[in-house]
C-alpha cells in the first residue's frame, strides 16, 4: 500500500489509519481468543505496520503526517458486562 502510493504519486504526504473492526459488548470471559486475535490484528497491528513502512518514507522526504483515529467504542466501559 505504501509503496504503491509512492510509485503512483511520487511521495507520501499523509497516512490516515482508520481501519478497524469491533465486536459486540461482551464480557471478557465470553470472548473467544480467535476473535480477540483478529481484532488486535486489524485494529492495532494494522496501524503499526502501516506506520512502520510509512515513517522511513516520510523521514526521507522531510515531512508528512500520520493520523490515527478511533471510534468512541474504544473508550466506553460498561460495568454491567464485567
PyMOL Python script that loads the backbone (N, CA, C, O; Angstrom):
from pymol import cmd

cmd.read_pdbstr("""\
ATOM      1  N   UNK A   1       0.826  -1.185   0.000  1.00  0.00           N
ATOM      2  CA  UNK A   1       0.000   0.000   0.000  1.00  0.00           C
ATOM      3  C   UNK A   1       0.877   1.258   0.000  1.00  0.00           C
ATOM      4  O   UNK A   1       0.660   2.177  -0.789  1.00  0.00           O
ATOM      5  N   UNK A   2       1.853   1.282   0.883  1.00  0.00           N
ATOM      6  CA  UNK A   2       2.741   2.448   0.974  1.00  0.00           C
ATOM      7  C   UNK A   2       3.556   2.582  -0.310  1.00  0.00           C
ATOM      8  O   UNK A   2       3.635   3.666  -0.889  1.00  0.00           O
ATOM      9  N   UNK A   3       4.155   1.489  -0.750  1.00  0.00           N
ATOM     10  CA  UNK A   3       4.959   1.533  -1.980  1.00  0.00           C
ATOM     11  C   UNK A   3       4.114   1.882  -3.193  1.00  0.00           C
ATOM     12  O   UNK A   3       4.566   2.625  -4.064  1.00  0.00           O
ATOM     13  N   UNK A   4       2.906   1.365  -3.265  1.00  0.00           N
ATOM     14  CA  UNK A   4       2.022   1.682  -4.394  1.00  0.00           C
ATOM     15  C   UNK A   4       1.697   3.172  -4.428  1.00  0.00           C
ATOM     16  O   UNK A   4       1.613   3.767  -5.502  1.00  0.00           O
ATOM     17  N   UNK A   5       1.517   3.766  -3.267  1.00  0.00           N
ATOM     18  CA  UNK A   5       1.235   5.201  -3.195  1.00  0.00           C
ATOM     19  C   UNK A   5       2.427   6.003  -3.696  1.00  0.00           C
ATOM     20  O   UNK A   5       2.265   6.915  -4.507  1.00  0.00           O
ATOM     21  N   UNK A   6       3.619   5.671  -3.218  1.00  0.00           N
ATOM     22  CA  UNK A   6       4.823   6.394  -3.637  1.00  0.00           C
ATOM     23  C   UNK A   6       5.085   6.161  -5.129  1.00  0.00           C
ATOM     24  O   UNK A   6       5.460   7.091  -5.843  1.00  0.00           O
ATOM     25  N   UNK A   7       4.889   4.930  -5.601  1.00  0.00           N
ATOM     26  CA  UNK A   7       5.087   4.642  -7.026  1.00  0.00           C
ATOM     27  C   UNK A   7       4.118   5.444  -7.898  1.00  0.00           C
ATOM     28  O   UNK A   7       4.483   5.901  -8.981  1.00  0.00           O
ATOM     29  N   UNK A   8       2.889   5.609  -7.422  1.00  0.00           N
ATOM     30  CA  UNK A   8       1.864   6.303  -8.205  1.00  0.00           C
ATOM     31  C   UNK A   8       2.004   7.816  -8.130  1.00  0.00           C
ATOM     32  O   UNK A   8       1.897   8.501  -9.148  1.00  0.00           O
ATOM     33  N   UNK A   9       2.244   8.346  -6.926  1.00  0.00           N
ATOM     34  CA  UNK A   9       2.215   9.798  -6.717  1.00  0.00           C
ATOM     35  C   UNK A   9       3.582  10.430  -6.463  1.00  0.00           C
ATOM     36  O   UNK A   9       3.706  11.655  -6.437  1.00  0.00           O
ATOM     37  N   UNK A  10       4.597   9.606  -6.277  1.00  0.00           N
ATOM     38  CA  UNK A  10       5.947  10.133  -6.093  1.00  0.00           C
ATOM     39  C   UNK A  10       6.290  10.526  -4.680  1.00  0.00           C
ATOM     40  O   UNK A  10       7.438  10.874  -4.403  1.00  0.00           O
ATOM     41  N   UNK A  11       5.320  10.481  -3.764  1.00  0.00           N
ATOM     42  CA  UNK A  11       5.573  10.833  -2.371  1.00  0.00           C
ATOM     43  C   UNK A  11       4.401  10.368  -1.510  1.00  0.00           C
ATOM     44  O   UNK A  11       3.379   9.892  -2.004  1.00  0.00           O
ATOM     45  N   UNK A  12       4.595  10.526  -0.214  1.00  0.00           N
ATOM     46  CA  UNK A  12       3.550  10.170   0.744  1.00  0.00           C
ATOM     47  C   UNK A  12       3.374  11.349   1.695  1.00  0.00           C
ATOM     48  O   UNK A  12       4.199  11.566   2.583  1.00  0.00           O
ATOM     49  N   UNK A  13       2.312  12.097   1.510  1.00  0.00           N
ATOM     50  CA  UNK A  13       2.077  13.271   2.353  1.00  0.00           C
ATOM     51  C   UNK A  13       1.375  12.918   3.654  1.00  0.00           C
ATOM     52  O   UNK A  13       1.661  13.512   4.694  1.00  0.00           O
ATOM     53  N   UNK A  14       0.458  11.955   3.605  1.00  0.00           N
ATOM     54  CA  UNK A  14      -0.327  11.637   4.788  1.00  0.00           C
ATOM     55  C   UNK A  14      -0.675  10.156   4.811  1.00  0.00           C
ATOM     56  O   UNK A  14      -0.983   9.552   3.783  1.00  0.00           O
ATOM     57  N   UNK A  15      -0.618   9.591   6.010  1.00  0.00           N
ATOM     58  CA  UNK A  15      -1.109   8.236   6.255  1.00  0.00           C
ATOM     59  C   UNK A  15      -2.269   8.384   7.238  1.00  0.00           C
ATOM     60  O   UNK A  15      -2.097   8.890   8.347  1.00  0.00           O
ATOM     61  N   UNK A  16      -3.423   7.946   6.825  1.00  0.00           N
ATOM     62  CA  UNK A  16      -4.623   8.045   7.656  1.00  0.00           C
ATOM     63  C   UNK A  16      -5.031   6.639   8.070  1.00  0.00           C
ATOM     64  O   UNK A  16      -5.632   5.901   7.289  1.00  0.00           O
ATOM     65  N   UNK A  17      -4.702   6.275   9.298  1.00  0.00           N
ATOM     66  CA  UNK A  17      -5.035   4.958   9.834  1.00  0.00           C
ATOM     67  C   UNK A  17      -6.439   4.999  10.427  1.00  0.00           C
ATOM     68  O   UNK A  17      -6.663   5.573  11.493  1.00  0.00           O
ATOM     69  N   UNK A  18      -7.371   4.386   9.724  1.00  0.00           N
ATOM     70  CA  UNK A  18      -8.761   4.417  10.168  1.00  0.00           C
ATOM     71  C   UNK A  18      -9.421   3.042  10.096  1.00  0.00           C
ATOM     72  O   UNK A  18     -10.620   2.921  10.351  1.00  0.00           O
ATOM     73  N   UNK A  19      -8.659   2.011   9.753  1.00  0.00           N
ATOM     74  CA  UNK A  19      -9.239   0.673   9.666  1.00  0.00           C
ATOM     75  C   UNK A  19      -9.579   0.174  11.058  1.00  0.00           C
ATOM     76  O   UNK A  19      -8.878   0.469  12.026  1.00  0.00           O
ATOM     77  N   UNK A  20     -10.630  -0.563  11.144  1.00  0.00           N
ATOM     78  CA  UNK A  20     -10.960  -1.153  12.429  1.00  0.00           C
ATOM     79  C   UNK A  20     -12.204  -2.006  12.352  1.00  0.00           C
ATOM     80  O   UNK A  20     -13.137  -1.723  11.600  1.00  0.00           O
ATOM     81  N   UNK A  21     -12.195  -3.045  13.142  1.00  0.00           N
ATOM     82  CA  UNK A  21     -13.393  -3.849  13.321  1.00  0.00           C
ATOM     83  C   UNK A  21     -13.704  -3.835  14.801  1.00  0.00           C
ATOM     84  O   UNK A  21     -12.811  -3.678  15.633  1.00  0.00           O
ATOM     85  N   UNK A  22     -14.930  -3.993  15.114  1.00  0.00           N
ATOM     86  CA  UNK A  22     -15.295  -4.002  16.523  1.00  0.00           C
ATOM     87  C   UNK A  22     -16.113  -5.243  16.811  1.00  0.00           C
ATOM     88  O   UNK A  22     -16.614  -5.917  15.912  1.00  0.00           O
ATOM     89  N   UNK A  23     -16.225  -5.511  18.066  1.00  0.00           N
ATOM     90  CA  UNK A  23     -17.032  -6.641  18.493  1.00  0.00           C
ATOM     91  C   UNK A  23     -18.178  -6.119  19.327  1.00  0.00           C
ATOM     92  O   UNK A  23     -18.140  -4.989  19.812  1.00  0.00           O
ATOM     93  N   UNK A  24     -19.174  -6.922  19.490  1.00  0.00           N
ATOM     94  CA  UNK A  24     -20.277  -6.501  20.340  1.00  0.00           C
ATOM     95  C   UNK A  24     -19.783  -6.439  21.782  1.00  0.00           C
ATOM     96  O   UNK A  24     -18.772  -7.054  22.124  1.00  0.00           O
ATOM     97  N   UNK A  25     -20.486  -5.708  22.612  1.00  0.00           N
ATOM     98  CA  UNK A  25     -20.111  -5.616  24.019  1.00  0.00           C
ATOM     99  C   UNK A  25     -20.294  -6.982  24.662  1.00  0.00           C
ATOM    100  O   UNK A  25     -21.412  -7.461  24.846  1.00  0.00           O
ATOM    101  N   UNK A  26     -19.162  -7.595  24.997  1.00  0.00           N
ATOM    102  CA  UNK A  26     -19.158  -8.954  25.515  1.00  0.00           C
ATOM    103  C   UNK A  26     -18.249  -9.022  26.732  1.00  0.00           C
ATOM    104  O   UNK A  26     -17.156  -8.456  26.715  1.00  0.00           O
ATOM    105  N   UNK A  27     -18.681  -9.708  27.790  1.00  0.00           N
ATOM    106  CA  UNK A  27     -17.788  -9.875  28.949  1.00  0.00           C
ATOM    107  C   UNK A  27     -16.503 -10.576  28.522  1.00  0.00           C
ATOM    108  O   UNK A  27     -16.536 -11.463  27.669  1.00  0.00           O
ATOM    109  N   UNK A  28     -15.396 -10.193  29.096  1.00  0.00           N
ATOM    110  CA  UNK A  28     -14.090 -10.698  28.695  1.00  0.00           C
ATOM    111  C   UNK A  28     -14.017 -12.221  28.781  1.00  0.00           C
ATOM    112  O   UNK A  28     -13.326 -12.850  27.979  1.00  0.00           O
ATOM    113  N   UNK A  29     -14.707 -12.811  29.726  1.00  0.00           N
ATOM    114  CA  UNK A  29     -14.641 -14.269  29.849  1.00  0.00           C
ATOM    115  C   UNK A  29     -15.470 -14.998  28.797  1.00  0.00           C
ATOM    116  O   UNK A  29     -15.445 -16.227  28.735  1.00  0.00           O
ATOM    117  N   UNK A  30     -16.197 -14.263  27.978  1.00  0.00           N
ATOM    118  CA  UNK A  30     -17.016 -14.850  26.910  1.00  0.00           C
ATOM    119  C   UNK A  30     -16.411 -14.649  25.519  1.00  0.00           C
ATOM    120  O   UNK A  30     -16.931 -15.186  24.541  1.00  0.00           O
ATOM    121  N   UNK A  31     -15.325 -13.886  25.417  1.00  0.00           N
ATOM    122  CA  UNK A  31     -14.706 -13.599  24.129  1.00  0.00           C
ATOM    123  C   UNK A  31     -13.817 -14.767  23.724  1.00  0.00           C
ATOM    124  O   UNK A  31     -12.972 -15.206  24.503  1.00  0.00           O
ATOM    125  N   UNK A  32     -14.003 -15.264  22.521  1.00  0.00           N
ATOM    126  CA  UNK A  32     -13.131 -16.323  22.010  1.00  0.00           C
ATOM    127  C   UNK A  32     -11.784 -15.721  21.633  1.00  0.00           C
ATOM    128  O   UNK A  32     -11.713 -14.616  21.095  1.00  0.00           O
ATOM    129  N   UNK A  33     -10.733 -16.449  21.918  1.00  0.00           N
ATOM    130  CA  UNK A  33      -9.387 -15.958  21.660  1.00  0.00           C
ATOM    131  C   UNK A  33      -9.167 -15.646  20.185  1.00  0.00           C
ATOM    132  O   UNK A  33      -8.454 -14.696  19.862  1.00  0.00           O
ATOM    133  N   UNK A  34      -9.755 -16.412  19.296  1.00  0.00           N
ATOM    134  CA  UNK A  34      -9.599 -16.179  17.860  1.00  0.00           C
ATOM    135  C   UNK A  34     -10.175 -14.823  17.451  1.00  0.00           C
ATOM    136  O   UNK A  34      -9.596 -14.121  16.622  1.00  0.00           O
ATOM    137  N   UNK A  35     -11.321 -14.458  18.041  1.00  0.00           N
ATOM    138  CA  UNK A  35     -11.915 -13.155  17.758  1.00  0.00           C
ATOM    139  C   UNK A  35     -11.021 -12.040  18.288  1.00  0.00           C
ATOM    140  O   UNK A  35     -10.796 -11.041  17.604  1.00  0.00           O
ATOM    141  N   UNK A  36     -10.517 -12.209  19.496  1.00  0.00           N
ATOM    142  CA  UNK A  36      -9.619 -11.215  20.092  1.00  0.00           C
ATOM    143  C   UNK A  36      -8.389 -11.011  19.200  1.00  0.00           C
ATOM    144  O   UNK A  36      -7.991  -9.877  18.934  1.00  0.00           O
ATOM    145  N   UNK A  37      -7.794 -12.111  18.745  1.00  0.00           N
ATOM    146  CA  UNK A  37      -6.614 -12.005  17.881  1.00  0.00           C
ATOM    147  C   UNK A  37      -6.938 -11.268  16.585  1.00  0.00           C
ATOM    148  O   UNK A  37      -6.141 -10.451  16.125  1.00  0.00           O
ATOM    149  N   UNK A  38      -8.087 -11.545  15.998  1.00  0.00           N
ATOM    150  CA  UNK A  38      -8.500 -10.877  14.747  1.00  0.00           C
ATOM    151  C   UNK A  38      -8.654  -9.371  14.965  1.00  0.00           C
ATOM    152  O   UNK A  38      -8.194  -8.571  14.151  1.00  0.00           O
ATOM    153  N   UNK A  39      -9.294  -8.995  16.050  1.00  0.00           N
ATOM    154  CA  UNK A  39      -9.498  -7.577  16.359  1.00  0.00           C
ATOM    155  C   UNK A  39      -8.147  -6.880  16.582  1.00  0.00           C
ATOM    156  O   UNK A  39      -7.934  -5.778  16.076  1.00  0.00           O
ATOM    157  N   UNK A  40      -7.250  -7.502  17.323  1.00  0.00           N
ATOM    158  CA  UNK A  40      -5.938  -6.910  17.575  1.00  0.00           C
ATOM    159  C   UNK A  40      -5.130  -6.803  16.281  1.00  0.00           C
ATOM    160  O   UNK A  40      -4.424  -5.817  16.070  1.00  0.00           O
ATOM    161  N   UNK A  41      -5.232  -7.815  15.416  1.00  0.00           N
ATOM    162  CA  UNK A  41      -4.505  -7.767  14.143  1.00  0.00           C
ATOM    163  C   UNK A  41      -4.960  -6.594  13.281  1.00  0.00           C
ATOM    164  O   UNK A  41      -4.130  -5.894  12.701  1.00  0.00           O
ATOM    165  N   UNK A  42      -6.254  -6.377  13.194  1.00  0.00           N
ATOM    166  CA  UNK A  42      -6.766  -5.293  12.355  1.00  0.00           C
ATOM    167  C   UNK A  42      -6.593  -3.942  13.048  1.00  0.00           C
ATOM    168  O   UNK A  42      -6.040  -3.012  12.461  1.00  0.00           O
ATOM    169  N   UNK A  43      -7.055  -3.830  14.278  1.00  0.00           N
ATOM    170  CA  UNK A  43      -7.126  -2.530  14.945  1.00  0.00           C
ATOM    171  C   UNK A  43      -5.783  -2.023  15.461  1.00  0.00           C
ATOM    172  O   UNK A  43      -5.574  -0.812  15.524  1.00  0.00           O
ATOM    173  N   UNK A  44      -4.883  -2.904  15.826  1.00  0.00           N
ATOM    174  CA  UNK A  44      -3.603  -2.473  16.405  1.00  0.00           C
ATOM    175  C   UNK A  44      -2.440  -2.781  15.460  1.00  0.00           C
ATOM    176  O   UNK A  44      -1.678  -1.885  15.098  1.00  0.00           O
ATOM    177  N   UNK A  45      -2.308  -4.030  15.068  1.00  0.00           N
ATOM    178  CA  UNK A  45      -1.180  -4.401  14.222  1.00  0.00           C
ATOM    179  C   UNK A  45      -1.247  -3.724  12.862  1.00  0.00           C
ATOM    180  O   UNK A  45      -0.212  -3.367  12.301  1.00  0.00           O
ATOM    181  N   UNK A  46      -2.438  -3.545  12.330  1.00  0.00           N
ATOM    182  CA  UNK A  46      -2.578  -2.857  11.049  1.00  0.00           C
ATOM    183  C   UNK A  46      -2.037  -1.436  11.094  1.00  0.00           C
ATOM    184  O   UNK A  46      -1.351  -0.997  10.172  1.00  0.00           O
ATOM    185  N   UNK A  47      -2.345  -0.726  12.161  1.00  0.00           N
ATOM    186  CA  UNK A  47      -1.834   0.643  12.337  1.00  0.00           C
ATOM    187  C   UNK A  47      -0.318   0.631  12.501  1.00  0.00           C
ATOM    188  O   UNK A  47       0.387   1.458  11.923  1.00  0.00           O
ATOM    189  N   UNK A  48       0.172  -0.317  13.296  1.00  0.00           N
ATOM    190  CA  UNK A  48       1.619  -0.443  13.491  1.00  0.00           C
ATOM    191  C   UNK A  48       2.332  -0.666  12.158  1.00  0.00           C
ATOM    192  O   UNK A  48       3.293   0.034  11.838  1.00  0.00           O
ATOM    193  N   UNK A  49       1.859  -1.643  11.385  1.00  0.00           N
ATOM    194  CA  UNK A  49       2.540  -1.975  10.138  1.00  0.00           C
ATOM    195  C   UNK A  49       2.481  -0.840   9.115  1.00  0.00           C
ATOM    196  O   UNK A  49       3.478  -0.546   8.456  1.00  0.00           O
ATOM    197  N   UNK A  50       1.326  -0.208   8.982  1.00  0.00           N
ATOM    198  CA  UNK A  50       1.224   0.912   8.042  1.00  0.00           C
ATOM    199  C   UNK A  50       2.194   2.033   8.442  1.00  0.00           C
ATOM    200  O   UNK A  50       2.878   2.602   7.591  1.00  0.00           O
ATOM    201  N   UNK A  51       2.247   2.338   9.721  1.00  0.00           N
ATOM    202  CA  UNK A  51       3.143   3.391  10.206  1.00  0.00           C
ATOM    203  C   UNK A  51       4.604   2.993  10.054  1.00  0.00           C
ATOM    204  O   UNK A  51       5.439   3.808   9.663  1.00  0.00           O
ATOM    205  N   UNK A  52       4.908   1.745  10.363  1.00  0.00           N
ATOM    206  CA  UNK A  52       6.286   1.246  10.251  1.00  0.00           C
ATOM    207  C   UNK A  52       6.865   1.481   8.863  1.00  0.00           C
ATOM    208  O   UNK A  52       8.025   1.871   8.723  1.00  0.00           O
ATOM    209  N   UNK A  53       6.056   1.243   7.843  1.00  0.00           N
ATOM    210  CA  UNK A  53       6.550   1.393   6.475  1.00  0.00           C
ATOM    211  C   UNK A  53       6.405   2.815   5.929  1.00  0.00           C
ATOM    212  O   UNK A  53       7.069   3.177   4.958  1.00  0.00           O
ATOM    213  N   UNK A  54       5.557   3.604   6.537  1.00  0.00           N
ATOM    214  CA  UNK A  54       5.401   4.996   6.107  1.00  0.00           C
ATOM    215  C   UNK A  54       6.486   5.899   6.695  1.00  0.00           C
ATOM    216  O   UNK A  54       6.940   6.829   6.029  1.00  0.00           O
ATOM    217  N   UNK A  55       6.900   5.639   7.920  1.00  0.00           N
ATOM    218  CA  UNK A  55       7.841   6.530   8.609  1.00  0.00           C
ATOM    219  C   UNK A  55       9.151   6.726   7.842  1.00  0.00           C
ATOM    220  O   UNK A  55       9.580   7.869   7.689  1.00  0.00           O
ATOM    221  N   UNK A  56       9.802   5.677   7.355  1.00  0.00           N
ATOM    222  CA  UNK A  56      11.053   5.928   6.612  1.00  0.00           C
ATOM    223  C   UNK A  56      10.861   6.821   5.382  1.00  0.00           C
ATOM    224  O   UNK A  56      11.725   7.636   5.062  1.00  0.00           O
ATOM    225  N   UNK A  57       9.749   6.667   4.710  1.00  0.00           N
ATOM    226  CA  UNK A  57       9.483   7.497   3.526  1.00  0.00           C
ATOM    227  C   UNK A  57       9.230   8.944   3.942  1.00  0.00           C
ATOM    228  O   UNK A  57       9.750   9.873   3.325  1.00  0.00           O
ATOM    229  N   UNK A  58       8.438   9.126   4.980  1.00  0.00           N
ATOM    230  CA  UNK A  58       8.148  10.478   5.472  1.00  0.00           C
ATOM    231  C   UNK A  58       9.431  11.156   5.941  1.00  0.00           C
ATOM    232  O   UNK A  58       9.644  12.335   5.656  1.00  0.00           O
ATOM    233  N   UNK A  59      10.280  10.433   6.651  1.00  0.00           N
ATOM    234  CA  UNK A  59      11.562  10.999   7.099  1.00  0.00           C
ATOM    235  C   UNK A  59      12.435  11.384   5.900  1.00  0.00           C
ATOM    236  O   UNK A  59      13.009  12.473   5.865  1.00  0.00           O
ATOM    237  N   UNK A  60      12.529  10.487   4.928  1.00  0.00           N
ATOM    238  CA  UNK A  60      13.388  10.720   3.756  1.00  0.00           C
ATOM    239  C   UNK A  60      12.947  11.944   2.969  1.00  0.00           C
ATOM    240  O   UNK A  60      13.790  12.689   2.469  1.00  0.00           O
ATOM    241  N   UNK A  61      11.649  12.164   2.852  1.00  0.00           N
ATOM    242  CA  UNK A  61      11.168  13.311   2.069  1.00  0.00           C
ATOM    243  C   UNK A  61      11.073  14.586   2.902  1.00  0.00           C
ATOM    244  O   UNK A  61      10.711  15.635   2.370  1.00  0.00           O
ATOM    245  N   UNK A  62      11.386  14.521   4.187  1.00  0.00           N
ATOM    246  CA  UNK A  62      11.448  15.722   5.020  1.00  0.00           C
ATOM    247  C   UNK A  62      10.154  16.104   5.709  1.00  0.00           C
ATOM    248  O   UNK A  62      10.059  17.211   6.237  1.00  0.00           O
ATOM    249  N   UNK A  63       9.171  15.252   5.726  1.00  0.00           N
ATOM    250  CA  UNK A  63       7.945  15.551   6.464  1.00  0.00           C
ATOM    251  C   UNK A  63       6.728  14.865   5.903  1.00  0.00           C
ATOM    252  O   UNK A  63       6.736  14.345   4.787  1.00  0.00           O
ATOM    253  N   UNK A  64       5.706  14.876   6.685  1.00  0.00           N
ATOM    254  CA  UNK A  64       4.429  14.274   6.357  1.00  0.00           C
ATOM    255  C   UNK A  64       3.619  14.120   7.636  1.00  0.00           C
ATOM    256  O   UNK A  64       4.050  14.550   8.705  1.00  0.00           O
ATOM    257  N   UNK A  65       2.469  13.519   7.527  1.00  0.00           N
ATOM    258  CA  UNK A  65       1.573  13.398   8.676  1.00  0.00           C
ATOM    259  C   UNK A  65       1.078  11.961   8.785  1.00  0.00           C
ATOM    260  O   UNK A  65       0.733  11.328   7.787  1.00  0.00           O
ATOM    261  N   UNK A  66       1.052  11.462  10.013  1.00  0.00           N
ATOM    262  CA  UNK A  66       0.378  10.194  10.301  1.00  0.00           C
ATOM    263  C   UNK A  66      -0.759  10.514  11.256  1.00  0.00           C
ATOM    264  O   UNK A  66      -0.549  11.054  12.343  1.00  0.00           O
ATOM    265  N   UNK A  67      -1.955  10.175  10.835  1.00  0.00           N
ATOM    266  CA  UNK A  67      -3.152  10.467  11.613  1.00  0.00           C
ATOM    267  C   UNK A  67      -3.834   9.155  11.972  1.00  0.00           C
ATOM    268  O   UNK A  67      -4.243   8.399  11.091  1.00  0.00           O
ATOM    269  N   UNK A  68      -3.957   8.888  13.272  1.00  0.00           N
ATOM    270  CA  UNK A  68      -4.633   7.693  13.757  1.00  0.00           C
ATOM    271  C   UNK A  68      -5.955   8.097  14.382  1.00  0.00           C
ATOM    272  O   UNK A  68      -6.011   9.027  15.187  1.00  0.00           O
ATOM    273  N   UNK A  69      -7.014   7.403  14.013  1.00  0.00           N
ATOM    274  CA  UNK A  69      -8.317   7.694  14.600  1.00  0.00           C
ATOM    275  C   UNK A  69      -8.884   6.426  15.227  1.00  0.00           C
ATOM    276  O   UNK A  69      -8.465   5.313  14.909  1.00  0.00           O
ATOM    277  N   UNK A  70      -9.827   6.618  16.106  1.00  0.00           N
ATOM    278  CA  UNK A  70     -10.514   5.502  16.753  1.00  0.00           C
ATOM    279  C   UNK A  70     -11.957   5.910  16.986  1.00  0.00           C
ATOM    280  O   UNK A  70     -12.292   7.095  16.995  1.00  0.00           O
ATOM    281  N   UNK A  71     -12.793   4.922  17.171  1.00  0.00           N
ATOM    282  CA  UNK A  71     -14.202   5.240  17.432  1.00  0.00           C
ATOM    283  C   UNK A  71     -14.449   5.335  18.927  1.00  0.00           C
ATOM    284  O   UNK A  71     -13.605   4.934  19.729  1.00  0.00           O
ATOM    285  N   UNK A  72     -15.568   5.848  19.289  1.00  0.00           N
ATOM    286  CA  UNK A  72     -15.922   6.040  20.687  1.00  0.00           C
ATOM    287  C   UNK A  72     -16.011   4.712  21.433  1.00  0.00           C
ATOM    288  O   UNK A  72     -15.867   4.690  22.656  1.00  0.00           O
ATOM    289  N   UNK A  73     -16.241   3.615  20.735  1.00  0.00           N
ATOM    290  CA  UNK A  73     -16.317   2.300  21.391  1.00  0.00           C
ATOM    291  C   UNK A  73     -15.008   1.958  22.093  1.00  0.00           C
ATOM    292  O   UNK A  73     -14.998   1.159  23.030  1.00  0.00           O
ATOM    293  N   UNK A  74     -13.925   2.544  21.655  1.00  0.00           N
ATOM    294  CA  UNK A  74     -12.634   2.277  22.271  1.00  0.00           C
ATOM    295  C   UNK A  74     -12.467   2.895  23.641  1.00  0.00           C
ATOM    296  O   UNK A  74     -11.542   2.530  24.367  1.00  0.00           O
ATOM    297  N   UNK A  75     -13.326   3.810  24.011  1.00  0.00           N
ATOM    298  CA  UNK A  75     -13.207   4.462  25.317  1.00  0.00           C
ATOM    299  C   UNK A  75     -14.427   4.233  26.203  1.00  0.00           C
ATOM    300  O   UNK A  75     -14.500   4.777  27.305  1.00  0.00           O
ATOM    301  N   UNK A  76     -15.360   3.454  25.748  1.00  0.00           N
ATOM    302  CA  UNK A  76     -16.544   3.160  26.544  1.00  0.00           C
ATOM    303  C   UNK A  76     -16.271   1.999  27.480  1.00  0.00           C
ATOM    304  O   UNK A  76     -15.582   1.046  27.115  1.00  0.00           O
ATOM    305  N   UNK A  77     -16.810   2.079  28.684  1.00  0.00           N
ATOM    306  CA  UNK A  77     -16.708   1.000  29.634  1.00  0.00           C
ATOM    307  C   UNK A  77     -18.093   0.700  30.173  1.00  0.00           C
ATOM    308  O   UNK A  77     -18.761   1.571  30.732  1.00  0.00           O
ATOM    309  N   UNK A  78     -18.508  -0.521  30.002  1.00  0.00           N
ATOM    310  CA  UNK A  78     -19.822  -0.924  30.501  1.00  0.00           C
ATOM    311  C   UNK A  78     -19.618  -1.842  31.687  1.00  0.00           C
ATOM    312  O   UNK A  78     -19.223  -2.998  31.535  1.00  0.00           O
ATOM    313  N   UNK A  79     -19.890  -1.319  32.863  1.00  0.00           N
ATOM    314  CA  UNK A  79     -19.685  -2.072  34.088  1.00  0.00           C
ATOM    315  C   UNK A  79     -20.607  -3.296  34.175  1.00  0.00           C
ATOM    316  O   UNK A  79     -20.287  -4.267  34.860  1.00  0.00           O
ATOM    317  N   UNK A  80     -21.734  -3.248  33.491  1.00  0.00           N
ATOM    318  CA  UNK A  80     -22.640  -4.386  33.536  1.00  0.00           C
ATOM    319  C   UNK A  80     -22.119  -5.593  32.757  1.00  0.00           C
ATOM    320  O   UNK A  80     -22.686  -6.682  32.855  1.00  0.00           O
ATOM    321  N   UNK A  81     -21.061  -5.415  31.995  1.00  0.00           N
ATOM    322  CA  UNK A  81     -20.518  -6.517  31.219  1.00  0.00           C
ATOM    323  C   UNK A  81     -19.251  -7.100  31.837  1.00  0.00           C
ATOM    324  O   UNK A  81     -18.671  -8.042  31.298  1.00  0.00           O
ATOM    325  N   UNK A  82     -18.834  -6.554  32.937  1.00  0.00           N
ATOM    326  CA  UNK A  82     -17.599  -7.048  33.585  1.00  0.00           C
ATOM    327  C   UNK A  82     -17.952  -8.117  34.600  1.00  0.00           C
ATOM    328  O   UNK A  82     -17.064  -8.663  35.255  1.00  0.00           O
TER     329      UNK A  82
END
""", "prot")
cmd.dss("prot")
cmd.show_as("cartoon", "prot")
cmd.util.cbc("prot")
cmd.orient("prot")
